[in-house]
Amino acid sequence: MFNKAYVFLKKEMLFLIRYPMQIMFETILPVINMLPAIFLAIYLMSSNHIQNFEKVTGTKNYFVFISIGIVFSIFNSIQEQTGYQLSKEMWMGTLEQIWITPIKKFNLILGWIFFSFIKAILYTISSAIILKFIFIYLNISFNIYSLPLLALSILLLLAISICSGIIICSITLSIKQVDSFVFLVTGAIPLLSGITFPISVLPPKIQIISKILPTTYVFDLIRYSILRSNTILDPSIELILVFCYVIILMIISVFIFKQLKRRVEKCGTIYIM
């Protein structure tokens, strides 16, 4: 299965390497996106607002708090990039030829997801390097509270991103023009999950939605594993809850993919934009 997915991963990597400016843009973009949050953190570190922040989160290290959200939220780009990969094949007119090849269609999706994962790693490394220099410049230091919990939380975040990527890729097969949908999802989830702020600052009704999302608890666990900050629920309960979310998302993602794949094949609209 993975050797077939590797073929499509290699194809996308060759396409990326063929255009060096694209690699440069992909590397610089996450750094540009994180600058507003960095400047905000620097301002808050030099003001009295940090006292109120410490009461809510249990830590006064605001810069590290939001940096964690910035770096690990990049994994959410996996779902965005996966949807665009399928959309790109439609625009290039190659999806139909790929789709009729005698391999499992799920392997195609895995190939695109692996490519998106590599790009997410590229984003993460570039952002982490920039943050490291800023930490040195501002003389910021911290110790990781629980490395095993951090590693487990990252794996759970990756699993959620992959399942979400499969769902978005499946929806792309059906609605074709996925740009607006992807922008909505990738824009709303980081906001509702509180990647750079505690969700307690959100309106009460919005907090209800935030507490339904698995990413809210994953970022909560990641911050707790590094800073030992306050959590929404007990960390052990959050961990069990995220495990349940991952299992449910795996089942739902496979079901949606099979249903929508069968639908577009029956209607013969796989190549139509």
QUIDARA-V175292 format. One record per residue. N is the residue number from 1. SS is DSSP state (~ for helix, > for strand, _ for the rest). Layout:
# QUIDARA-V175292
{{N SS} {N SS}}
This chain:
# QUIDARA-V175292
{{1 _} {2 ~} {3 ~} {4 ~} {5 ~} {6 ~} {7 ~} {8 ~} {9 ~} {10 ~} {11 ~} {12 ~} {13 ~} {14 ~} {15 ~} {16 ~} {17 ~} {18 ~} {19 _} {20 ~} {21 ~} {22 ~} {23 ~} {24 ~} {25 ~} {26 ~} {27 ~} {28 ~} {29 ~} {30 ~} {31 ~} {32 ~} {33 ~} {34 ~} {35 ~} {36 ~} {37 ~} {38 ~} {39 ~} {40 ~} {41 ~} {42 ~} {43 ~} {44 ~} {45 ~} {46 _} {47 _} {48 _} {49 ~} {50 ~} {51 ~} {52 ~} {53 ~} {54 ~} {55 ~} {56 ~} {57 ~} {58 _} {59 _} {60 _} {61 _} {62 ~} {63 ~} {64 ~} {65 ~} {66 ~} {67 ~} {68 ~} {69 ~} {70 ~} {71 ~} {72 ~} {73 ~} {74 ~} {75 ~} {76 ~} {77 ~} {78 ~} {79 ~} {80 ~} {81 ~} {82 ~} {83 ~} {84 ~} {85 ~} {86 ~} {87 ~} {88 ~} {89 ~} {90 ~} {91 ~} {92 ~} {93 _} {94 _} {95 ~} {96 ~} {97 ~} {98 ~} {99 ~} {100 _} {101 _} {102 _} {103 _} {104 _} {105 ~} {106 ~} {107 ~} {108 ~} {109 ~} {110 ~} {111 ~} {112 ~} {113 ~} {114 ~} {115 ~} {116 ~} {117 ~} {118 ~} {119 ~} {120 ~} {121 ~} {122 ~} {123 ~} {124 ~} {125 ~} {126 ~} {127 ~} {128 ~} {129 ~} {130 ~} {131 ~} {132 ~} {133 ~} {134 ~} {135 ~} {136 ~} {137 ~} {138 ~} {139 _} {140 _} {141 _} {142 _} {143 _} {144 _} {145 _} {146 _} {147 ~} {148 ~} {149 ~} {150 ~} {151 ~} {152 ~} {153 ~} {154 ~} {155 ~} {156 ~} {157 ~} {158 ~} {159 ~} {160 ~} {161 ~} {162 ~} {163 ~} {164 ~} {165 ~} {166 ~} {167 ~} {168 ~} {169 ~} {170 ~} {171 ~} {172 ~} {173 ~} {174 ~} {175 ~} {176 _} {177 _} {178 _} {179 ~} {180 ~} {181 ~} {182 ~} {183 ~} {184 ~} {185 ~} {186 ~} {187 ~} {188 ~} {189 ~} {190 ~} {191 ~} {192 ~} {193 ~} {194 _} {195 _} {196 _} {197 _} {198 _} {199 ~} {200 ~} {201 ~} {202 _} {203 _} {204 ~} {205 ~} {206 ~} {207 ~} {208 ~} {209 ~} {210 ~} {211 _} {212 _} {213 _} {214 ~} {215 ~} {216 ~} {217 ~} {218 ~} {219 ~} {220 ~} {221 ~} {222 ~} {223 ~} {224 ~} {225 ~} {226 ~} {227 ~} {228 _} {229 _} {230 _} {231 _} {232 _} {233 _} {234 _} {235 ~} {236 ~} {237 ~} {238 ~} {239 ~} {240 ~} {241 ~} {242 ~} {243 ~} {244 ~} {245 ~} {246 ~} {247 ~} {248 ~} {249 ~} {250 ~} {251 ~} {252 ~} {253 ~} {254 ~} {255 ~} {256 ~} {257 ~} {258 ~} {259 ~} {260 ~} {261 ~} {262 ~} {263 ~} {264 ~} {265 ~} {266 ~} {267 ~} {268 _} {269 _} {270 _} {271 _} {272 _} {273 _}}
